[in-house]
Amino acid sequence: MRSIFITMVVFTGILSATAQSPDSLYLMPQPQSVKINKGRFFFTPQFTIGVGSPASTKITAAVNRFYLQLGKRTGIYFPQEYITATDNNANAQLSVIVGKAVLAQIGIDESYSLNISPTKITLKAATDIGAMRALETLYQLVAPSGTGYYCPTVEISDAPRFKWRGLMIDVARHFIPFEVLKRNIDAMAIVKMNVLHLHLSDDEGFRVESKVYPRLQQKGSNGFYYTQDQIKELVDYAHDRGIIIVPEFDLPGHCTSILAAYPSLASYPSNYKPAKRYNLDTVKNLNLMSAMKLIGETATPTINPAKEATYVFFDNLFKEMSSLFPDAYLHIGADENNGVAWKQNPEIATFMTKKGIKNTDELQAYFVKRLHDIAQKYSKRIIGWEEAYNTAIPQDVIVQKCKPAAATDTLVKAMIAHNNQVIVSAGYYLDMYFPAYIHYLIEPVPANVSSPDADKGILGSEAAMWSESVNGDNEEIRVWPRAAAIAERLWSAAGVKDLDDLYRRLWMLDFELNDRAIEENTNYVKIMARWVNDEDLTPVRTLANVYTQVKGYKRLMGAMLSPGEEHPKTNLSSPMVNIADAVHTDSETGWYFRKLVASYLDKHNEADLEQIKSQLQRWQNNKTRFNALAINSPYLQQIRDLSDQLSAAAAIGLQALNNEGKRDDQLKQLQLMEKPLHEVLLAILPEIEALVNGKLKPLPASYPMF
């Protein structure tokens, strides 16, 4: 979004204020140790790279990607056409020295060092994957100057804090196209993430081709699934970038798509079809309490754990999927099973009595143990969401903590005490639409877990993007760049927490992500272009740049939380093209405006004042251009009240700066604007309020889930 911000809103004072020096670094994740020396290494047409032995296929491919991208960035025509293992000249300007080649897996040595002098760059790593991490750091050091592109002379020593640094993408509820997944992998590599967790099955769809059980994709996918050839290509693509792929098949609940194909596996008979788990549209007087009652008391599609045929089926399926996904882990979900379908089935009740199983929690533990034993046959270690945890499950089951908890998390402590390792996703749910800094400040290790226990028991964390309100058109907008803030939390030292520095680097990284990997900005513009039939987007972007989605699950559960209001209903074919689908979770324009207002309130600088007034006038006057564009745009007519709101808020800010109007009336008007419209919020309201009362509120430390 940096390019959009600079094009649309030029806050020169703020941009110069945040530039610490000509050699300010924009590294993300921040390395463990950085020493900046005097001098610069300049790139010239004579720049060459030498790769020392052993030169694996992975590292030579990574070096060539780096070399090509560097040429695009600098515009320099370098002399080497394609770098191979024979290009091992120790006198090359960049020497890549690797200890050994390794397979992508959890726990490998990813450490590296970079030493840049005015005449030489030396990259050393224990493994080829460590060298790949170093190349990403090196690329982020490249900067322009009046005399050419250069890297500052630095000494960097770096290694990750956590072994497991993942991103979970739900491709089941809304299918995410294959090419979008590849772009996410490219982005993950840039920020040194190493696990892509694919949520491949849920009630809405089964998303991978099975040749053993072809009805899974025939009846359970509505035609949207990945072929086995695509999966193999994706796995190879990820491995080439030091990333493993963990498949998830959610069991024993969240399985309507499986039961649509093979209903004999169900705990009760029904005409199963891929669909949402609950049809809340049928509930009278819907509110949060009635919805929670429905979720807790309704029998939902659930696998029958009492049939031996169930385990034969999953043995065959796991065997097939293990050949497609060769990495060491298999996620079985095991979440949100209320047990009602089991309680209502007499055959299951008889089975429980026969086995001495006292309740459905114990029955779930039995089911998890059976799947664990099957997975072990194929050299897989299983993972389950936190509801899978029970002291009866095997100790080598990894538990993924997902529910928010206090800073002292007794459940994580209990899991570690039981010798189950933990992946932490609590606090890292991207579908909550919290700003990047909220996720960034969450510590993966609970305060009551000792360092030795954390080292033993906490593998790391995963950002999670559930897709109830996401599809292939806006997934990248929703995940990036916020996932990069979580990536830094998992790689960098625990003490790296400065929010101004986070956003200074995050906006620059977002430019790099869009340049090298994702289509976040392209999709942002594409959605808005549809509203105006590709007319001049300037007034629409001016508006959208300062709005963000409502926070928490207010949008997903809007009908429950705000009965009587109109809320768009989403289903498997929802287009996801409204303003709430397009806007970013962090407003870059809003962030720079906040910095400008803070600077003005602190120093009362005339230059700051003039820039604030100029921006407020631009927002106030945007209404005229927006309305002209809306004449031939049905959707802009729907959201014209947002344009009116922005104009009115800007007018209040200008009145305050000109000592006009009544302060109490202005604050009341701004307070009314805090209510969401079209499921979005005006991001600059706190700053305009600060212009009225002279006090800038601190950023919220948290947001409610509902």
N, C-alpha and C positions, 0 to 999 in steps of 0.2 A: 504493500500500500504506500510505500514511501514515494514512488513516482507519482501516484495520484495526488498525494498530499502536496508535493512541491508544485505540480501543475496547477492544482486548484486553489491552494491556500499558501501564500508565501509569507511565513513568519520569519523573516530574516534574523530578527533579534534573537529569537529562541534558538534557531538553528546554530547561530554562532555562539550562543551562550552554552549550548550543550557540547560543543566541540572543545575538548580539553586541551588539545595541542595538535600540531600537524601529524603527529604519529599516534594519535589515539587509536586504540585497538577495538575492533568490532568482533571479537571472538565469541562464539557461542556454540557449544558450551564453553564456559571459561575454564582454561587449563588449570591444573593444580599448582604449577609454578611458572611464572613468566618474569624474565629479566630483560628490560629494554636497554639496549646499548646505543651509543652514538653512531650515526651513519645510516646508509640505506643501500640495499642491493637493488640495482636497476636491471630490468629485463631488456634485452637487446635481441636483434635478429640472430645473434650467435648463441643464444641460450640453448643448452643441451641437457639431457638427462641420462645418467648412467645408473643401471640397476645391477647391484652386486648379486652374486650367487648366494643361496638358491633363488632364482627368479621364477616364481610360480605363475601359472596362468592368471590367477586372480590379481596378483600385483602388477603384472605387465598390462593387463586390461585396465586396471585402475590408473596406472601411470599414463596410459594413452588417453583415457578420458580427461584426466587432469590437463595434459598437454594441449588437447584440442580445445578445451574450455578456456584455458589460459590464452590461447591464440584469439579466441572470440572476444574475450574480455579486453585484451590489450590492443587488438588489431595488428599484432606483429606476426609476420610470416616466419615461423621457426624452421630450422634446417632439417630436422628429423621427420620423415614421413610416417613411419611406424616404429615404435620402440619395441625391441625384442630382448630376449635373454642375452643375446650376443652384444647388446649395447651396454657394456659394463665398464666403460672408460672411467677410471677413478678421477680423471681430471675434468670431467663434465661439471658444469656450473651447479647442477643438482645431483648429488649422490644419494641413492636410496639403498640403504644397507639393512638387510633383513636376516634375522637369525634362522628362522625356519618357516616352512609353509604348514598351515593347519587348516582343518575343516572348520566351517562356521559352527560354533557350539557354545553353550554357556560355560563360563569359567576359564576360557582361554586367556592368555596374556595379551591384553590390548594396549599395553604401555608403549610409549615412544618418546623420543627426544628430537627436537629441532634446533639446529644451531645455524643462524644466518649471520654471515659477515658481509662486508661490502663486496666481496668477490666470490663467495661460495655459500651454498646451502647444503647442509648435511642432515639427512633424515635417517635416524636409526630406530629400529623396532625389533622386539624379540620375535614377532611373527609377522606374516604378510598382512594379516588383518589389522594389527597394530599400525603397520605402515599406511594402510588405507585410512585409518583415523587421522594419522599425521598429515596426509595429503589434503584432507578437508580443512584442517587448521591452517595449513600453508596457503590454500586458496583464499581463505578469509583474511589473510594478512595482506593480500595484494591491494594496492591503493594507487589512485592517480595523483600526479603532481604536474606542475607546469613544464617539467622537463622529461616526463615519461612515467611509466608504471613501475612501481617498486614494492619491495617489502622492507619494513623496518628491520634493523639488525637486532635480533632477539635470541635469547636462550630459553627454550621451553622444555619442561619435563612434565609428562602428563600420563594419567591412567584413570580409569573410571572408578567412581566410588562404589557403584553397585554392579553386579554381574548381569542382572536382568533389567533391561531398559526397553520396555515394550509399548506397542500401540495395538489396541484391539479395535477392529472395524467390524461392525455388524453388517454383514452382506445378506442377511436372511430376511429381515423385515422389509427393507427396500434393497433391491439388487444393486450392487455397485459394480460398474463395468470393469472388465479386465484391465484396460489401459489406465483407468483411474488407480487401480491397485498398484500398478507398476510405477506410476508417478509418486504415489505415497512412499514406496520403497526408496525411490531416489531421494525424496525429502528426508526420510529417516536416516539414510546414510550420511547426509550433510550434517545432521545434528547428532550423529553417533549412536542412534538407537539400534538395537540388535535383535528384536523379536517382533515379528508381525503375527498377531493372534487373529485368526479369521473365525468369526462366529458364523458357521456355515449352515446351521439348521435352526429353525425355530418354528413357531406355529404358522408363520406366513410363507415359509419356503425352505426347501432343501436345495442347496446351491452347488452341488458338485456331482458330476456324472458318475454313476455306478454301473459297471458292466455285470456285476454279480446280481444286483437288485435294480434293474433298469427302471422299474416302476417308480422308484424314488424321484427321478427327474421327470419321468413322464406324467406322473400324477401329482407330484409334490412341489413343482417349481413354477408352474404357469409358463413354462418355456424359458425361464431365466436361470441359467446355471452355467458353471464353468466346465468345459470339457476336460477330460483327463490330460490331453495334450497341453491345454492351457495351464493346468495346475503344474505339470512338469516344467513348463517354461517359466512359470512364476517362481517356483522353488529354485531353479537354477539362477534366475535373475537376482533373487534375494541372496543366495549363497555367494554369488560373485561380488556382492557388496557387504559381506560379513554379517548377514541377517538370516536368522532361522525363521521358519513358518510353523506355527502351532495351530492345527485345525481343531475346531470345537464342534462337537455334535451334542446338542443340549438334550439331556435325558435325566430322569424319566418323564419330566414335564416338558413344556414348550415343544411338543412333538407332533402337532396336528398334521404337519406336512408329511411326516413319516407314516402316520396312521392313515392318511389319505391314500397312500400307496399300498400299505399292508395293514389293514384294519384288524387282522387277527392278533396283532400285538397289543391291542388296546385293553384297558381295564374295564371298559363298558362299550357296548355297541352304539354306533352312530354313523351318520352319513358324513364322514370327515372330508373336508376340503381345506386347502391352505387359506388361512384367514386369521384375523386378530383373535386373540385368546378370549377376550370378553367383549360382548356386544352391549356397551353401556347405553346405547341409544334406546334400549327397551326399558330402562329403569325410570320409573316415575319419581318425580321429586328428587332428581339426582343431586347429590352433594358429596363431599369428601367422605363423610361417615357412611353413607349408604353404599358408596363405591367400595370402601374398605370391607364392609360387611359382605358384599357380593364376592369380593376376591377371596375372603377367608372361608366362606361357607359353600361356595359353588364347586361342584365336581367339574374338573377341567381335563382335557385330553391328557392321558397319562399312560405310560408303558406298564404292562402287567408284569410284575416281578415274580409272580408265582408260577409262570409257565416256563418249562425248560426250553421250549422252542424260542423263547425270547433270547436266551443266551447263545443258542445256536446261530440265530440271525445276526447278533452283534459280533459274534466271533468271526463270521464270514465277512461282515462289513469292515470290522477293524483290520482284518488281514488285508483286504483290498486297499483300504485307505492308508495303511502303513506303508504300502509299496509306493503310493503317490506322495506321501509326506514322510520323507526319510528321517527327519529330525526326531529327537529322543522323546518328545512330549505329545500327549494326546489329551485334550480337554473334554470332559464329559458333562460340563454344566452343573447338573445336580442342584439347581436353584429353584426357588419359588414353587415347590410342590407342597400344596396344603394338605395332601393326604386324603382328601374327601373321597376321591374316586376309589381309592383302595378300601376305605372304611365301608363303602356302600356295596362292595363286591363280596358275596358270600364265599366264593371260592378262594379269594385272597385271605379272607378272615380265617378260613379253615387252614390254609397254608401257614399263616402266622402262628396259629395254635400248635400245629404239628411241629414247627421249628422252634417253638418257645420264644417267639418274637412278641414283645409286649405291646409295642405301639408302632405308629407309622415312622417315627424317627429311627427306630431300630430297623424297620424294614428298609428304609432308605439306605442305612449303613450297610445292610446286607446286599442291596443292589449295587452300591458303590464297590463293595468288596468283590463281588462277582465280576464286574467290569474291570476292576483292577487286575484280577487274575488273568482275564482274557488279554488285556493289553500287555501284560508281562510276557506272554507267549511271543509277542512280536516286538520285544525289546523296547516297549514304550512305558514311560512313567506318566501316570495320569495326574490331571489337575482338575479341581472342582471349585466352584464358587463357595463362599463361606458356609452356605447351608449344607454343604457336603460334610462339613466337619462334625465328627462324633468320635468319642474316645475308642469306638469299636473299629474305626477305619484303620487300614495299614499306615505305618509311620512314614512310608515313602510317598504317600499321596501329598501333592502340593496343594495348598489351600489358597485361593485368591480372595483376599479380604476386600469387600466391596461396600459394605454399609458404613455410613459415617459413625464415628465414635468420638468419645472424649480424647483429650491428649494422652491420657493414661488408658490404654486399651487392654482390658483384662482378657479379651478373647484371643488377641494376637499372642499375648503372654502365655495363655493356656496352650495354644497350638504349638508354640515353640517348646514348651515344657513337655509336650507329648511327642516331640521330635518330628513334627510335621513342618516342613519349610513353608514360607509364606511369600506370596506376591501381593503387594499392596496396591489396590486401585481406589480405595476409599479416599475421596478428596480429589480424584483425578478423572471424574466423569465429565467429558467434554460436552455431553448432551445436556448438562445443567446450565450451559451458557453463562458461566461465570467468567469474569475477565481473567486474563493470563496471570495477573499478580496473585489472585486468590489461590490458584493451583500452585503457583511458585512458592508461596510461603508455607505450604503444608509439608511437614517433615514426615518422611515415610516411616521412620522409626519412632514408635510411641515412647513417651517420656519415661514410662515405667519398665522399659526393656533395656537391659544393660548392653554395653558395647559388645562383650563376648557373645551374649545371646543373639544380638542383632547380626553379628558376623556369621554365626552358625545358622540362624533361623530365617533371616529375611533375605531372600534372593534379590529383591528389587521391587520394581513397580511397573504398572502399565497405565497409560492413558486409555480411556475407553470412549468410543464413539458409537453409541446405540443409534439406530437409524429409523426410529418412528417418524421423525420429521426431517429426514435426510435422504437424498438419492444421489445419483451420479452427477447431477448438475450442481449441487451445492456442498457435497461432502468435503471438498478441499477448502472451501470457505469456512466450514465449521471446524475442521481439524487444525488448520494452519493459519497463523503461526503459533497459536496457543500451545500446541503439542511441543514446540521447541522449548518453551519455558519449563515444561515438565521434564524434557530431555536434559536440560541443564541441572535441574534439581537432582537427577539420578546420576549424572556424570561428575559434576563439580563438587567442591567441598561444601559441607553443610553450612558454613558461615557465609557463603555467597548469597546475599539476600537484598542488596540495594535495589529498590524498585526503579529509581530514576535511571540507573545504569542498565537494569534489565530492559526497559523500553527503549533506551538509546540504542542498544544493540539489537533488540528484537525487530525494530522497524527496518534497520539495515539488512538483517538476515531475511526478512520477508521479501525484500527486493531480490536477494540471491536465490531464495527458494523458487520464486516465480520465474527467474531467469533460467534456472538450471533444472527444475524438477516439475513443479506443480502448475496448474492453471487456475489458481485461486482468483487472481485479478481478472483473467479472461472471462471466467464464469460469472463473476460479479457484474461485469459490464454486459455480458451476453443476456443475463436475466433482465436487466433494466432496458436493454435495447429492444426487447420484445414488447415492452410497455409502450414504446413510442415509434415502433416501426423503423428503428435505426435513424431517427431524427437526431438533432443535436442533443447530446445527453447531459450537457453541462448543468442545467438547472436540476435535473434528477439526481445527478451525482452529488451536487452541492447539498441536497436534502439528505440523501441516503448516507453520506459520509458522517453525519452527526447523529444518526439513530443506531440503536443497538436492540437486540431482542430482549424480551422480558426474561428475567432470571429464574433459575430453578425449573421446576416442572409446571409452572403456571400456564405455559402454552400447551403442553402435552395434555394437561388435565384441566384446561380452561373451563370446560362446561361444568365440572364438579366444583371448581373453586369460585367461579363467578356465575352462578345460575341466573338465567334471565338475559344474559348477554349473548350476542352472536359470536360464535367461534367457528372458523372453518373446520370441517370434518375431513380427516385424512383417511385414506385407504391405500391399497396396494398400487393404485394407478394415479394417486394424487400428483399433480404436476410440480408442486414446490416452486412456484414462481412469484409468490407475493413478496412484499417488502420484508416481512419477517423471515422469509427464506433466503433473502439476498444479503441483508446487512451483516456487517462484521460484529463479532462479540466485543472486541475492543475497537473503539473509534480512535484512529490515529490522529485525525483532525482534532477531535475532542481532547486528546492527550496534550498536544502541542498548545492548544488554546488554554488548557489548565496551567501549563507551565508559564505561559505568557501572563495570565491573570495573577498567578502567584508572584511572579517577578514584579509586576506593577504594584501589587498591594504591599510588597516588601520595600521597594525602592522609590515608588512613585516617579518612575522614569518617563520623561515626555515621549521618547521613542516607543516605549511599550504602549503608552496610552494611545498614540496615533495608530499603531497596528491593531489594537483591540477595536478601536472605533471603525477602522477600515473593514475589519472582518465582520463586525456586527452590521454595518451598512450593507455589506455583500449579502449576508443572510436575510436581512430585512427586505432588500430589493429583489431577492430571488423569487419571491412570490409572483411578481408580474410575469417573469419569463416562464415560470412553472405553469401558471394559468393559461398562458398562450399555447404552450405545448399540450396542455390537457384538453384543449378543444377537440382534438381528434384522437384522444386516448381514453377509452372507457376506464382503464385501470387508474390512470392518474386522477380522473374525476373522483374515483372512490377514495383516494388518499389525499385529496386536496386539503382536508383538515390538518394533515401533518405539515403541509407547506404553510398554512395559516398559522399553525402553532409556532413553527420556527421563526416566522416573520414577527409574530407578537413577542416572543421571548427576546429576540434581538432588539426590538424596539424598547423593551423595558431596560435592557442593558444600556442602551444609548441614553435613555432618559436619566438613568442613575448617574452616568458619567457627566451629563450636562446639568446635574442637580435639578432635574425636573420631575414632577409627579410626586405622589405620596408614597413614602417607603412602605407603609403597612399594606396599602392596596397592591403595590407591586409584588410584595412577598406573597400575598394571598393568591394573586394571579399565577405566580410561578408554582405555588403549591398545588393548584388545580391541574397544572400541566404535568404533574408527576404521575398521574393516572395513565396507564398504557392506552394507546390508540393503535388499532390494527396489529396488536401484539408486539409493538416496539415502544421504546422509550427514548426521549430526547436526551442525549448524553451530556449536553453542555449546560443543563439546568443548574447544577451546583456552582458552576463558575459564574453564571449570570447572577445568581443569588448573591454570590460574594461581591459582585460589583455594586449590588444594592446595599448590603449591610456591612461591607468591609471585612468580612470574615470568610475565609475559604475553609469549608469543612474538610477534615481528613477523609481519605478514601475509606469506604466501608471495610471493616475487618472481615466481614462475612455477609452472606446473603441467605435468606430463608430458602428451604427447598421448595416450599409451596407458597 
